[in-house]
Amino acid sequence: MITYQLEKDLSAEDFTAVLHSSMLAERRPAGDPERIKAMLANANLIITARDSGKIVGVSRALTDFAFCTYLSDLAVDRAYQKSGIGRELIRRTHLAAPQAKLILLSAPAAVNYYPRIGMKRHEHCYYMDDERELK
């Protein structure tokens, strides 16, 4: 049975484990423990999915609880994908800040997943990796 909970003190080890088991580690600094710890310390909404204590999913978000929630990481262990865990993590993330619009950037492999579960695509998203990119 999968259990879900707010987990403000998620350990870096558990977070890194689910990043690897979900394949999201290739797009995150999973080999940099200090950066992973900072990611967890500075997120203000972390929801986990566990199967008999084993972490099988995580939603790590930043929110003001009033206008927007940025869902930075949605990771589900590959062995548990297609069982509704991702959808439930998204639902619970939104329920934690129901007035806020939930926003995320999709990993390339998941770009078709989000419309299937009812999320809307936004064509006007921009990002910058380094301030030196500004002209």
N, C-alpha and C positions, 0 to 999 in steps of 0.2 A: 504494500500500500504506500502510495506517495504522500508525503506530508509537506506542507508549505508553511513557511514562517518568515517573518521579518527577522533578519539576522544581521544586526548592525555590527557585530564583532566577528564576522566571517574571517576565518584565518586565511592567510596568504597561501598556505599549502592546499587548503580545500578549493580556493578560487583557482589556483594554478592547475589543480587536478582536473577540474571541470573544463577549463580552457583547453587542456590537452585532449580530453576525451570527446570534446565537441568539435575539434579541429579549429576552434577560434584562436588557439595559441599562435598559429602562423600569422595572425593579424594583430597580435597583442605582444607586449614586452614580457612574455612568460619566462624568459631567461634572466630577468632583472628583478630579483626579489625586493629590492628597495623601491623600485618604481611600482611594483604590484602592491606593496604595502601602502604607498601613497595613494594609489587609485582607490583602494578600499577605505582608507582613512578619510578621504575627501568626498566620497559618495555619501549622500544622505538618505538613500532609499535602496536597500539591498534585500531582495526576497530570494529564498532558496527553495529548491525542491530536493527532498531526500527520500531514499528508499532504504528503510531499516537503518537509518543513520548515515548511509553513504550519499554523498552529494552527487546528484544527477542533473541538476539544473540551477541556474542563477540568473537573476535580473539585477543589474547594477545600474542605478539611475541617479541623476542629479535633478532636483526639483525645487521650485519655490512654493509648491503646494497651492498655488493660486492661479498661475497663468500657463506655465509650461513645465513639462517633465521631459528631460532628455534621457532616453533609454540608451545608455552607452554600450552595455554588454548584455546580450541575451545568448546564453550558452546552454545547450542541452546535450548530455552524453549521447553519442551516436547510437548506442544500444537502446536508448529510450526515446529517440526521435520518432515522430509520427504517432505518438500516443497521447497528444494533447497537452504535454507539459509546457511547451513554449507558449501556447495560447493561454494557458492558465497563469503562467508567470506574467504575461502581458496584462491580462485581466486584473490580476491582483496589484500590479504596479499602478494601473490606472485607478483602481479603487482606493488606493492609498492617497491619491491626490485627484479626486473626481472632477474638480473645477478646471484642472490643468489639461492642456492639449498634450498628448503623448507624441513625442517626436523621436525618430531614430534614423540612422544611416544604415542601410542594409549591406551586409557582406555580399560580395558578388554571387556566391553560391546560394544565398537565401532570397535573392531579389524576387523570385516568383512566389515565395511562401507568404509574404505579408498581404498581398492582394487576395490570396485564397482565404485568409482568415478574416477579411473584411476591412483591412486598413487601406487608406487612400494614399495614392502616390502624389508627391508634390514636385513639380518641375523646377522650382526656383530655390534650390539648395546650393550653397557655396561653402567652400572650406579653404583653409590655408594651413600649411604645415609649419611655416617659418615666417616671422615678420619681415624678413628680407625679401619676401616675394611681393610685398607691397610696392607699387610704382609711384 
